[in-house]
Structures are given as C-alpha cells and as structure tokens.
C-alpha cells in the first residue's frame, strides 16, 4: 500500500522543475494532495492534518494523504494537484524550492538524479528530512530509450541506490528522463517496488522565461 500527499488549492502559481520532460508515469509511501505522490512507507508531502496552512485567502493551500496500491488508485478531486520536481539536488536551487514549499505549508515529490545526490548528500538528506517524497531519476539522467534493456536497468538501479544512500530513505518512485519509457522497463521497475510517476502538466520552467509564462502554461 502506498501513501500519497495531494494538494488542494484555489490557485496554482507555478510548478518548478529542473529538466525537460517533453514526451518522446513497510516503507512510507505517501502522496499528499497538497502536492505529491509516494509508495507505502515513503512520504511525498504532508497533509493538512500534519501542519496547519500558513497562508490565508486565495493563497490558502490544504492537503490530504492518499493511500493507494498503484497509481490507478490515485483519484484527485477538483483543484487537487501533486507537485513534483525533477533533477537535483542543486545547491542554491533546491533550497529555494524547499523554502517556497515551506512558505505555503505544502510538500513535494523530488525525483533525484543519483549522481547529483552523491555530490550533495547533505542537501539530498534535507529534502527527505523536510518530509518530502523521494524518487529517483536514473543515475546521470540518461535517455533510457537509447540504451539496451540491461544497460538501461543498470542505470535505473545505480540511480536508485545512490539516492537511497544520500537521502537515508527508501526510494519509492521513479520518473523516466525525457519521459522516454518502454513497457518492458516499466514492468521491471515495478518489480523493484517503485511506482513510475508520469506527468499531466510540464510547466517548462527550465526555460529562461518569466514566472508569469510558467503560470500561464500550467
């Protein structure tokens, strides 16, 4: 059974990520509807019951924790979202994302690149200790569609182990770099007790554009 944190909001100002995901889906697995997704024993974010919202008026955000057996069980209500962030941890960038989430009293799902987590283990651990959901994004952001199956799975496993070591927590989720997936890889990753996280909206905030442009696209 996986638990997810989902965010309920009247207005979503922006979705932050660090890499392009244009298309070419007992540990604590919780996703909280105030912004995230995670498997059993792995947290994604905290619900409104865990901490009171810090903003009022139209800025008010509230969340809840969902427990599901698979992503098919994840049912979002109207105006509910799950926030996820690819790549990192990156000093000076991940810190800012954490500060913004904390300002609004919500959590996120961080899909970390293993190599980057190895380079910045203290920051990776802080993301986990702050109550966010932890996922992996391969070891060095490889396009798995360009590799044979064995090489692709080696990249997935190496990334999973690196993120687990850096954060000190089990990795419950996985996102394909560039969303370059295959049915065979998805099945193999599921066998490792990881949930493949897809996306409904790519904010493309990794481009040099204004916050207003990100808001409009989202």
N, C-alpha and C positions, 0 to 999 in steps of 0.2 A: 504494500500500500504506500503510495507516495502522497506527500502533503505539498500544497501549493499556496502561495500568497498572492491574492488578487487585489487590485486596487480599484476602488470605486471613486470616480471623480466627475465633477461638473465640467471641468475644462482641463485638457492636457496641453501644456505649453510646448513641450519638446521631448523627443526621445533621443538619448545620447548613445552613440556607438563609436567605434574607432576604426572599423574596416568596412570595405564594400561587401555587401552580401547579395549582390544582384543575382538572380536565378540563372543558371546555365542549363525539418522537424525534430536487527532493526536499526539502519541509518535514518537520519531525519530528512525525509523527502517532502518538504512543504513548499507550496507555492502560495503566495498571498495575493489576494485580488487587489491589494492596493498597489501591486506592481510586479509579480514574479511567478516562477514555476520550479518545483524541485521534487525528487523522489523521497520515499519513506526514510526518515532519519536524517534528511538533509533539508535545510531551510532555504527558501528563496527570498523571503521577506517576512516582516511581521504583520500581524493583523491588528485591527483597531483595538482588539481586546488586550494586546500586549503593551500598547502605549497609546496615550491619548493624542489626537491630532493636534498639531501645533499652530495650524493656520485656521482662519475663520473666513466667513463669506464665501465668495466663489473660489477662493484658494483652498477651501476645505477638502482634504483628501481622507478617505477612510478605507480600511481594508479588511479582508477576512482570509482565513486559511482554508484551503480546499484539500481534501484527501481523496486521491484517485488511484486506480490500479494502472491506468495508462492515460495517455493524452486524450484518448477518445472519451474519457470520463470527465474531462475538464470542460465544464459548462459555464461560460461567462454570462453574467447578466448585462442588462443595458448599462452602458457607460462604465463598464469594468474593463481594465486592461492589465496586462502583465508586462513590466518593463524589463528589458534585457540589454546587456552591454557586452559587445564582443571585443576581444583582444585585451592586451594589458596583462598584469598591472603595469601602468606607466606613471612614474613619479611626476607630480605636477598636473596630471590629467585625471587619473583615477581618484586622487584626493579630492579634486573639485567635484566629481560626480558624487562621491560619498557625502560631501558637505551639503550638496543640493538635496539629496535624498533625505538627509537628516533634518534639513530645514523644513521639509514638508511632512516629516514623520512617516516616511514610507521606506521600503526596501526594494532591492532589485536582484536580478539573476545575472551573475557575471560569468561569461564564457571565456575563461582564461587560456592564453597560449602558453604551453608548458615552458618553452624557452624563456619567456618573459617572466613567468612566475619564478623560475630558477634564479633569474637575475635580480629580482626584487622580492625576496621571500617575506620580508617584514611587512611590506605593503599588501602582499597577497594574503597573509595571515590576518591583517587588519580588516580586509574586506569580509572574511569569514567571521571574525570575532564581532563585527558590527551586526551580524545576524542576517547577512545576505545569502542567497542561494549560490552555490558554486557549481560551475560546469566547466568542461574542457572544450578546446577549440583546436585540437591537434597540438603537436609539439612546436612546429615552426610555421604554422599557417599554410601548409601545403594544399594545393589543389588536388584532392584525392582522386579525381576523375582522370588525372594524368599519370597515375601510378597503377601498377598491377595490384591485385587484391592483397597479396601478402605484404607488399611494401606499404600499402595504404593502412592496413590494420596495425602494422608495426608503428606507424606514425601516430595512429589513434592511441594505442596503448602507451607509448612513450610519453605522449602529452598527458594522458590521464594520470600516470604515475608521478610525473613532475608536479602537476597541480596538487595532487593529493599530498605529496611531501611538503610542498611550500605552504599550503594552507592549513595542514594538520587536520583536514576533514575529508571524508569520502566524497568522491565526485559522482554526482547523481545524474548530471545532464551532459549532453554533447550537442554541439552545433557544427555542421559542415562548413568549412571555409568556402565562401562564394556560393553556398548552398549547393555545391557540386556533390550530389549524392548518388547512390545506387541502391536498389532493393537488397542486394546481397550484403552491402556494407551496413545498411540499416539493421538488417536481421542479426548480423554478427555483433554489432554494438549493443543491441538489445539483450543479447546473450550475456553481455558483460554487466547486466543490471544497470544500464544507463538509458535514460529517456532522450530520444533525439528531439531537440527543440527546433521547430520551424519558425517562420515569421509571417505575420499578416501584413505588417507595415514596415518598410525600410525608410527611416527618416532621412537617410543620406547625409547625416550631419558630419560625416567625414570629409565632405567637400568644403572648400573655403567659401561658405555662404553665411548669410545673416541668420540669427535666431528666428526672425520673422519668416524667413523662407522655410526653415525646418518646421515651424509651427504650421504653416500653410500646407506643406506637403503631408505632414502627419494627419 
